[in-house]
Amino acid sequence: MEPGSEAQASPSIALPGLLAAGSKHAATIHTVADQETLSGWGLIERPGREVRSEDLAAITVGAGLTRGLGRSYGDSSLPAAGTWVAASPLADRLLAFDQQSGILHAEAGLSLREINRLFWPRLWTSPVLPGTQDITLGGMVAADVHGKNHHVDGTFGRHLEWLLIRLADGEIVTTSRERDPDLFRATVGGMGLTGHILEVAVRLQPIPSPWIRAESERIAGVDEFVSALREAATDWPFTVGWFDALATGTKLGRGILMKGRWAQPAEAPVEPPSPKMRLAVPFTLPNWTLNRLSMWAFNKLYFHLHPRGVKTGIVHPESFFHPLDVIRHWNRIYGRRGFTQHQCVLPEGERPGAARRLLEELTARGGLSCLCVIKDCGEQGEGLLSFPRPGITIAIDLPAGPGIQELIDGLNRRVLAEGGRIYLAKDTFARAEDFQAMEPRLAEFEQLRRRWDPAGRLSSAQAVRLFGDGA
Ligand SMILES: Cc1cc2nc3c(=O)[nH]c(=O)nc-3n(C[C@H](O)[C@H](O)[C@H](O)COP(=O)(O)OP(=O)(O)OC[C@H]3O[C@@H](n4cnc5c(N)ncnc54)[C@H](O)[C@@H]3O)c2cc1C
């Protein structure tokens, strides 16, 4: 039930043993991280201080930003100079679940991993499952995340009921499509810049079983990938491709297309899937571990390990949705230099061949990557800065270090020329002028942001870099 509303549409049913999942110790824990630098998933450090507590409402008073599990790659979850960031992961209580409507009400620090663990065996799922489950509800809202079903179900924002937010002036308000709809639109995908998200109400989806019926096949090149994704979209709710960015000529962008749907009970094992065992990269590897030869060998092997025909099977949902999570700290393989991801969406329908031209740009500039993902996107969401729009999205992991700025500049100029845009949650190196040229919606976002935060109290290192905060 939305806070402050008079009537309750359907009764909230506490599932035994479930709502206790995030229960707390008697005393509220506050910790101030003692390190003076922070980083996103790309491990590029910036000065910054983080305060953690089970009481998110308390630590957001006066904070310049809130962050979740820091799985955004660059500086979007890092505070602007002179402020600190409140961290939500200890505020992870499940507050209510309504079995009739599927509406889950929880604190913003609840992780998708917990939601999966608790709800898959009960035949419910988050409507959007990004490539990692080590993210929080707050981070899912603020980045308006998308998954392999974007062509069917859109972004996370589409499934939200309401949000409880602390505004920059300290007031706590509820926002939804009905209450302060502009605040709602600006907060979904607004990268934490409109307020601190304290609680989230989202509608989960029922599933026939917690297992996935999957199919995969080899794809010969990038143009074929674009067509194959479009074709698969008509029959499959989940589609995604891995491609080899180091193959050249007619093999440019060859890879593996993966398709899936929730398995019917008759196809699936009787037992629900157990959480996967996880290995870990124990320390940061030397920079040279990932070089042109090792990446080329990995890509070739990965492609050729897949049989020539169609591979089918019932697979664990974690393996299907979050394959990289099986190795904790995999970001350490990039070494101390860290890494970034360039993710863009290109309006391939209006500009056929845009995906191929982006890969040609990458290859011509000598870009090295072994983790490249391609996916088609459906309709644009209601979030004012929400990333996906109809077209093809391409995500390319790239080691940082010498030459990275020029490479990102080159890719961004290509994205601009094609009429596309980049994903803030992945960005570390874009220049303000490029981002602003890609994002005609920014002016309206900034106008709304200033309405709720006229003094400019909320900011991030990324907003300083890209939006001109503090200039
Ligand atoms: C391996 C991997 C795969 C990924 N795959 C996908 C994918 O398939 N699709 C996709 O869309 N994204 C994907 N991502 C990106 C990730 O989903 C987003 O960056 C997400 O926002 C991370 O959530 P978080 O809790 O770690 O947030 P953080 O990284 O900590 O923060 C991200 C942004 O959200 C804001 N924020 C977080 N919590 C709050 C809050 N409570 N109140 C206000 N603002 C808040 C922060 O200020 C920041 O701007 C992937 C990331 C990784 C590492």
The ligand as an ORCA input file, in Angstrom:
! r2SCAN-3c Opt
* xyz 0 1
  C      28.424     -7.370    -14.629
  C      27.408     -6.268    -14.776
  C      26.346     -6.452    -15.636
  C      25.387     -5.449    -15.784
  N      24.337     -5.671    -16.641
  C      23.388     -4.725    -16.787
  C      22.272     -4.952    -17.624
  O      22.118     -6.010    -18.222
  N      21.339     -3.970    -17.728
  C      21.458     -2.786    -17.038
  O      20.568     -1.928    -17.160
  N      22.513     -2.546    -16.234
  C      23.468     -3.493    -16.101
  N      24.540     -3.259    -15.257
  C      24.604     -1.960    -14.555
  C      23.873     -2.001    -13.205
  O      22.668     -2.710    -13.304
  C      23.522     -0.577    -12.775
  O      24.670      0.215    -12.739
  C      22.849     -0.482    -11.409
  O      22.452      0.841    -11.201
  C      23.783     -0.909    -10.285
  O      23.057     -0.948     -9.064
  P      23.791     -0.613     -7.682
  O      22.855     -0.919     -6.594
  O      25.127     -1.275     -7.668
  O      23.921      0.961     -7.821
  P      25.232      1.875     -7.766
  O      26.168      1.439     -8.839
  O      25.725      1.947     -6.394
  O      24.574      3.273     -8.204
  C      24.133      3.451     -9.539
  C      23.353      4.775     -9.631
  O      22.169      4.661     -8.869
  C      22.125      5.656     -7.858
  N      21.514      5.048     -6.675
  C      21.749      3.826     -6.143
  N      20.983      3.627     -5.066
  C      20.247      4.747     -4.895
  C      19.271      5.154     -3.944
  N      18.878      4.364     -2.943
  N      18.735      6.388     -4.077
  C      19.105      7.205     -5.095
  N      20.007      6.857     -6.031
  C      20.578      5.652     -5.925
  C      23.570      6.069     -7.636
  O      23.655      7.389     -7.147
  C      24.129      5.951     -9.040
  O      23.825      7.096     -9.790
  C      25.515     -4.236    -15.075
  C      26.600     -4.042    -14.202
  C      27.546     -5.056    -14.049
  C      28.697     -4.853    -13.114
*
